[in-house]
Amino acid sequence: MDHEMNLDELRAAINAQDAIIQKAFEERMELCKNVAHYKQKHGMQIFQTAREKEIIDRIRSATTPELASSSALLFQTVMDISKYLQYRELHRETAPYDFTEPTISAQSVVACQGTAGANAETAAKQIFGEDVQPAFLPTFADVFEAVQSGKVQYGIIPVMNSTAGSVVQAYDLMAEYNFYIARTTVVEITNCLAVRPGTKLGEVSSVYSHPQALSQCSHFITQNGLTPYPYSNTATAAKMVMESEEPIAAICSENCAKLFGMEILRDHISDYVPNFTRFICISKMLEVSPDADRISVMLRLPHEEGSLHRMLSKFVIAGMNLLKLESRPIRNGSFEVLFYLDFSGSIHDTSVCALLSDLAENLEYFKFLGNYGEAFVN
């Protein structure tokens, strides 16, 4: 009669198999490094679709049906690790991008959307200093266009609010323009309800502001029976209300209300306090500051089983901390999406260079958006 193994014996047997797998894995990875140098010497691409498909098909056919998909996933992951190690081996002495350091100063030519008093102006001052004089443009698209055409050195764009989430218009525009992110900063948003002096809260039924600000203050708007109307910008909404003869209100920053001489009926009206918005500073040329520790990329994935899992696994393999993952539809009726990713790292790091090279060479669409640091308020 066969001996029935107890739990300790089963675990010991598994440990023995794990040791065999580990040794085989290390030996395979060492062979892959040699393959990388061979490919480099003979001018061959690291990624070879036909070879990869051949291996996966062989694994599937050699495995029992119950484990076929699992085995394919296992070996696909092993090959992804192999490719990453090959890229890292080949990029030890090279950087994938040419760049300069940002010329951040109060004399920089900077564009913001809206008008004086906008939160984007506050972001510009946090990055460039209190003496900076931004040029104000009507729309976010105008800011992207001004940077892409070289009319201005830098542009300030909001991308994320701690309460209302992503500024989707900004992400949609990122796909349409050529730019790099040179800096980022976080602005505390102190939303208030502002009116022309003498206007009473009971007289107000309509409130105007940027959709993000309206969303950030939705509880206050509902509780006070106000009807929200989207406007292009919090500051332009405040300016319009101040110039109107109607008893209407704007949601804007307290600084903005004071700038236009408005009366603040209620302050700190955000649903959640504190409330912050992250702004990016964009440039036409790639600029990387010495303290750069955050990287942004944009990419499209193929319609294949497990493509998202494989892409995310690359960050795990490379030991990178993924900070943000955003998806936006490609507006061509196809239901395809673009992914925007932020992760910790520096392009001076060999591991980062290997990951970027892997993504750039193995995806149908990939765009490096920048490596940057954050400007902090003293």
C-alpha positions as CSV (number, residue, x, y, z in Angstrom):
1,M,0.0,0.0,0.0
2,D,1.4,3.4,-1.0
3,H,2.3,5.6,1.9
4,E,-0.1,8.6,2.2
5,M,2.0,11.7,2.7
6,N,1.1,14.0,5.6
7,L,1.0,17.8,5.3
8,D,4.6,18.3,6.4
9,E,5.8,15.8,3.8
10,L,3.7,17.4,1.1
11,R,5.1,20.8,1.9
12,A,8.7,19.4,1.9
13,A,8.1,17.9,-1.5
14,I,6.7,21.3,-2.8
15,N,9.8,23.0,-1.4
16,A,12.0,20.6,-3.3
17,Q,10.2,21.3,-6.5
18,D,10.4,25.0,-5.9
19,A,14.1,24.7,-5.5
20,I,14.4,23.0,-8.8
21,I,12.2,25.6,-10.5
22,Q,14.3,28.4,-8.9
23,K,17.5,26.9,-10.1
24,A,16.1,26.4,-13.6
25,F,14.8,30.0,-13.6
26,E,18.2,31.5,-12.7
27,E,19.9,29.4,-15.3
28,R,17.4,30.5,-17.9
29,M,17.8,34.1,-17.1
30,E,21.6,33.8,-17.4
31,L,21.2,32.3,-20.8
32,C,18.9,35.2,-21.7
33,K,21.6,37.7,-20.9
34,N,23.9,35.8,-23.4
35,V,21.1,35.9,-25.9
36,A,20.9,39.7,-25.5
37,H,24.6,40.2,-26.2
38,Y,24.3,37.9,-29.2
39,K,21.4,39.9,-30.6
40,Q,23.2,43.1,-30.0
41,K,26.4,41.9,-31.8
42,H,24.4,40.7,-34.8
43,G,21.9,43.6,-34.9
44,M,18.9,41.6,-34.0
45,Q,15.7,42.8,-32.3
46,I,15.1,41.6,-28.7
47,F,11.4,41.1,-29.3
48,Q,10.7,38.4,-31.8
49,T,7.0,37.7,-32.1
50,A,7.3,34.5,-34.1
51,R,9.7,32.9,-31.6
52,E,7.5,33.8,-28.7
53,K,4.4,32.4,-30.3
54,E,6.3,29.2,-31.2
55,I,7.2,28.7,-27.5
56,I,3.7,29.4,-26.2
57,D,2.1,27.1,-28.8
58,R,4.6,24.3,-27.8
59,I,3.8,24.8,-24.1
60,R,0.1,24.6,-24.7
61,S,0.3,21.5,-26.8
62,A,2.6,19.7,-24.3
63,T,0.4,20.5,-21.3
64,T,-2.8,18.8,-20.1
65,P,-5.9,20.8,-21.2
66,E,-6.7,21.6,-17.6
67,L,-3.4,23.5,-17.2
68,A,-2.8,24.7,-20.7
69,S,-3.8,28.4,-20.1
70,S,-2.0,28.5,-16.8
71,S,1.2,27.1,-18.3
72,A,0.9,29.6,-21.2
73,L,0.6,32.4,-18.6
74,L,3.5,31.1,-16.6
75,F,5.9,30.9,-19.6
76,Q,4.6,34.2,-21.0
77,T,5.6,35.8,-17.7
78,V,9.0,34.1,-17.8
79,M,9.6,35.5,-21.3
80,D,8.5,39.0,-20.3
81,I,11.0,38.8,-17.4
82,S,13.6,37.6,-19.9
83,K,13.0,40.5,-22.3
84,Y,13.2,43.0,-19.5
85,L,16.5,41.6,-18.3
86,Q,17.8,41.7,-21.8
87,Y,16.8,45.4,-22.2
88,R,18.5,46.2,-18.9
89,E,21.6,44.4,-19.9
90,L,21.8,46.3,-23.2
91,H,21.0,49.7,-21.7
92,R,23.5,49.8,-18.8
93,E,25.5,52.7,-20.4
94,T,22.8,54.4,-22.5
95,A,19.9,56.8,-21.9
96,P,16.9,56.6,-24.2
97,Y,16.2,60.3,-24.4
98,D,18.1,63.6,-24.8
99,F,17.1,66.4,-22.5
100,T,18.1,69.6,-20.8
101,E,17.3,71.1,-17.4
102,P,14.2,73.3,-17.0
103,T,14.9,77.1,-17.1
104,I,12.4,77.8,-14.3
105,S,12.4,81.5,-13.4
106,A,10.0,84.4,-13.0
107,Q,11.1,85.6,-16.5
108,S,9.8,82.4,-18.1
109,V,6.9,82.8,-20.6
110,V,4.1,80.9,-19.1
111,A,0.5,80.3,-20.4
112,C,-2.6,79.5,-18.2
113,Q,-6.2,78.9,-19.1
114,G,-8.7,81.5,-17.7
115,T,-7.9,84.9,-16.3
116,A,-6.1,86.5,-13.3
117,G,-7.2,84.8,-10.1
118,A,-7.5,81.4,-11.6
119,N,-6.0,78.4,-9.6
120,A,-3.7,77.9,-12.5
121,E,-2.1,81.2,-11.8
122,T,-1.5,80.1,-8.2
123,A,0.2,76.9,-9.6
124,A,2.3,79.0,-11.9
125,K,3.5,81.2,-9.0
126,Q,4.3,78.1,-7.0
127,I,6.5,76.8,-9.8
128,F,8.0,80.0,-11.2
129,G,7.8,82.4,-8.3
130,E,5.5,85.1,-7.2
131,D,6.8,87.6,-9.8
132,V,5.8,85.5,-12.8
133,Q,3.2,87.1,-15.1
134,P,1.3,84.4,-16.9
135,A,-0.4,84.9,-20.3
136,F,-4.0,83.9,-20.0
137,L,-5.7,81.9,-22.8
138,P,-9.4,81.0,-23.3
139,T,-9.1,77.2,-23.3
140,F,-6.9,74.3,-22.3
141,A,-6.5,73.5,-26.0
142,D,-5.1,77.0,-26.5
143,V,-2.5,76.4,-23.8
144,F,-1.4,73.1,-25.4
145,E,-1.3,74.8,-28.8
146,A,0.8,77.7,-27.6
147,V,3.4,75.3,-26.1
148,Q,3.5,73.0,-29.1
149,S,3.9,75.9,-31.5
150,G,6.6,77.5,-29.4
151,K,4.7,80.7,-28.7
152,V,5.3,80.1,-25.0
153,Q,7.9,78.2,-23.1
154,Y,5.6,76.6,-20.6
155,G,1.9,75.9,-20.0
156,I,0.0,75.1,-16.8
157,I,-2.7,72.4,-16.9
158,P,-4.8,70.9,-14.1
159,V,-5.0,67.1,-14.3
160,M,-6.3,65.7,-11.0
161,N,-8.5,66.9,-8.0
162,S,-8.4,65.1,-4.7
163,T,-12.3,65.2,-4.5
164,A,-13.6,65.2,-8.1
165,G,-10.9,63.0,-9.7
166,S,-9.3,63.4,-13.1
167,V,-9.8,66.5,-15.3
168,V,-10.8,64.4,-18.3
169,Q,-10.6,67.2,-20.8
170,A,-6.9,67.6,-20.0
171,Y,-6.2,63.9,-20.6
172,D,-8.2,63.9,-23.9
173,L,-6.0,66.8,-25.1
174,M,-2.8,65.1,-24.2
175,A,-3.4,62.6,-27.0
176,E,-3.8,65.5,-29.5
177,Y,-0.6,67.6,-28.8
178,N,3.1,67.1,-28.6
179,F,4.6,68.2,-25.3
180,Y,6.5,67.0,-22.2
181,I,5.8,67.4,-18.5
182,A,8.6,69.5,-16.9
183,R,7.2,70.0,-13.4
184,T,4.2,69.4,-11.2
185,T,2.7,71.1,-8.2
186,V,-0.3,70.8,-5.9
187,V,-2.6,73.7,-5.1
188,E,-5.0,73.8,-2.2
189,I,-8.4,74.7,-3.5
190,T,-10.4,77.0,-1.1
191,N,-13.7,77.2,-2.9
192,C,-16.1,79.9,-1.8
193,L,-19.5,81.2,-3.0
194,A,-18.9,84.7,-4.3
195,V,-21.3,87.4,-5.5
196,R,-21.5,91.1,-6.4
197,P,-21.4,93.1,-3.2
198,G,-24.9,93.5,-1.7
199,T,-26.3,90.3,-3.2
200,K,-28.0,88.1,-0.6
201,L,-27.9,84.3,-0.6
202,G,-31.7,84.1,-0.7
203,E,-31.7,86.0,-4.0
204,V,-29.3,83.6,-5.7
205,S,-30.6,80.6,-7.6
206,S,-27.9,80.0,-10.2
207,V,-24.2,79.3,-9.6
208,Y,-21.4,79.3,-12.2
209,S,-18.0,77.7,-12.2
210,H,-15.7,75.2,-13.9
211,P,-17.3,71.6,-13.9
212,Q,-14.6,70.4,-11.5
213,A,-15.4,73.1,-9.0
214,L,-19.1,72.4,-9.3
215,S,-18.5,68.7,-8.7
216,Q,-16.2,69.5,-5.7
217,C,-19.0,71.6,-4.1
218,S,-22.0,69.4,-5.1
219,H,-23.3,69.0,-1.5
220,F,-23.4,72.7,-0.8
221,I,-25.1,73.4,-4.2
222,T,-27.8,70.8,-3.5
223,Q,-28.4,71.8,0.1
224,N,-28.9,75.4,-0.9
225,G,-31.2,74.6,-3.8
226,L,-28.8,76.2,-6.4
227,T,-28.8,75.3,-10.1
228,P,-25.2,74.7,-11.3
229,Y,-24.0,76.1,-14.7
230,P,-20.7,75.0,-16.1
231,Y,-18.3,77.7,-17.1
232,S,-14.8,77.6,-18.8
233,N,-12.9,78.5,-15.6
234,T,-13.5,79.5,-12.0
235,A,-11.9,82.9,-12.4
236,T,-13.7,83.7,-15.7
237,A,-16.9,82.7,-14.0
238,A,-16.2,85.0,-11.1
239,K,-15.5,87.9,-13.5
240,M,-18.7,87.2,-15.4
241,V,-20.8,87.2,-12.2
242,M,-19.1,90.4,-11.0
243,E,-20.1,92.1,-14.3
244,S,-23.6,90.8,-14.4
245,E,-26.7,92.7,-13.3
246,E,-28.4,89.4,-12.3
247,P,-28.3,88.0,-8.7
248,I,-26.1,85.1,-9.6
249,A,-23.1,83.5,-7.9
250,A,-19.7,82.0,-8.7
251,I,-17.7,79.3,-7.1
252,C,-14.1,80.4,-7.1
253,S,-11.0,80.7,-4.8
254,E,-11.1,83.2,-2.0
255,N,-8.1,85.0,-3.6
256,C,-10.0,85.3,-6.8
257,A,-13.1,86.7,-5.1
258,K,-10.9,89.3,-3.3
259,L,-9.1,90.2,-6.6
260,F,-12.4,91.0,-8.3
261,G,-13.8,92.9,-5.3
262,M,-16.6,90.3,-4.7
263,E,-18.4,89.5,-1.5
264,I,-17.9,86.0,-0.1
265,L,-21.2,84.6,1.1
266,R,-19.8,81.3,2.2
267,D,-16.2,80.1,2.5
268,H,-14.7,76.5,2.5
269,I,-17.7,75.0,0.7
270,S,-16.0,72.0,-0.8
271,D,-17.5,68.7,0.0
272,Y,-14.2,67.6,1.5
273,V,-11.6,69.8,3.2
274,P,-8.8,70.0,2.5
275,N,-9.2,69.9,-1.2
276,F,-6.3,69.8,-3.6
277,T,-5.7,70.0,-7.4
278,R,-2.5,68.7,-9.1
279,F,-1.2,70.8,-12.0
280,I,1.4,69.9,-14.6
281,C,3.8,72.3,-16.2
282,I,4.3,71.4,-19.9
283,S,7.0,72.3,-22.3
284,K,7.8,71.7,-26.0
285,M,11.2,70.2,-25.4
286,L,12.1,67.5,-23.0
287,E,13.4,69.0,-19.8
288,V,14.4,67.0,-16.7
289,S,15.2,68.6,-13.4
290,P,17.8,67.1,-11.1
291,D,15.1,66.1,-8.5
292,A,12.9,64.4,-11.1
293,D,11.4,61.3,-9.5
294,R,8.1,60.8,-11.4
295,I,7.6,59.5,-15.0
296,S,4.5,59.7,-17.2
297,V,3.8,57.7,-20.3
298,M,0.9,57.2,-22.7
299,L,0.2,53.9,-24.5
300,R,-2.3,51.8,-26.3
301,L,-2.6,48.0,-25.8
302,P,-3.5,45.4,-28.4
303,H,-6.9,43.6,-28.2
304,E,-5.4,40.4,-26.9
305,E,-6.1,38.2,-23.9
306,G,-4.1,39.3,-20.9
307,S,-2.5,42.4,-22.6
308,L,-3.3,44.7,-19.6
309,H,-2.0,42.1,-17.1
310,R,1.2,41.7,-19.1
311,M,1.8,45.5,-19.3
312,L,1.2,46.0,-15.6
313,S,3.4,43.0,-14.8
314,K,6.3,44.8,-16.5
315,F,6.3,47.4,-13.7
316,V,6.3,44.7,-11.1
317,I,9.2,42.9,-12.8
318,A,11.1,46.2,-13.0
319,G,10.4,47.0,-9.4
320,M,8.6,50.3,-10.3
321,N,5.9,51.8,-8.1
322,L,2.9,52.6,-10.2
323,L,1.3,55.9,-9.0
324,K,-1.6,56.4,-11.3
325,L,-3.4,54.6,-14.1
326,E,-5.9,56.5,-16.2
327,S,-7.8,55.4,-19.3
328,R,-9.6,57.5,-21.9
329,P,-11.4,56.4,-25.0
330,I,-9.8,57.1,-28.4
331,R,-12.5,59.2,-30.0
332,N,-12.7,57.4,-33.3
333,G,-15.7,55.1,-32.6
334,S,-13.5,52.1,-32.1
335,F,-14.1,51.6,-28.3
336,E,-10.3,51.5,-28.0
337,V,-8.6,53.3,-25.1
338,L,-5.4,55.1,-24.3
339,F,-3.8,54.5,-21.0
340,Y,-1.9,57.2,-19.1
341,L,0.5,55.9,-16.4
342,D,2.6,57.7,-13.7
343,F,5.3,55.8,-11.9
344,S,8.2,56.5,-9.6
345,G,11.6,56.7,-11.2
346,S,14.4,58.5,-13.0
347,I,15.6,58.1,-16.6
348,H,19.1,58.0,-15.1
349,D,18.2,54.6,-13.7
350,T,19.2,51.6,-15.9
351,S,16.1,49.7,-14.8
352,V,13.8,52.6,-15.9
353,C,15.6,52.8,-19.2
354,A,15.1,49.1,-19.8
355,L,11.4,49.4,-18.9
356,L,10.9,52.4,-21.2
357,S,12.7,50.6,-24.1
358,D,10.6,47.5,-23.6
359,L,7.3,49.4,-23.7
360,A,8.4,51.6,-26.7
361,E,9.6,48.7,-28.8
362,N,6.8,46.2,-28.0
363,L,3.7,48.4,-28.1
364,E,1.9,49.6,-31.2
365,Y,1.6,53.1,-29.7
366,F,3.8,54.5,-26.9
367,K,4.7,58.1,-25.9
368,F,7.0,59.2,-23.2
369,L,5.5,62.3,-21.5
370,G,8.4,63.2,-19.2
371,N,10.4,62.7,-16.1
372,Y,9.8,65.5,-13.5
373,G,9.7,66.6,-9.9
374,E,7.2,68.5,-7.8
375,A,7.4,72.2,-6.8
376,F,6.6,72.5,-3.1
377,V,5.2,75.5,-1.4
378,N,7.4,76.8,1.4
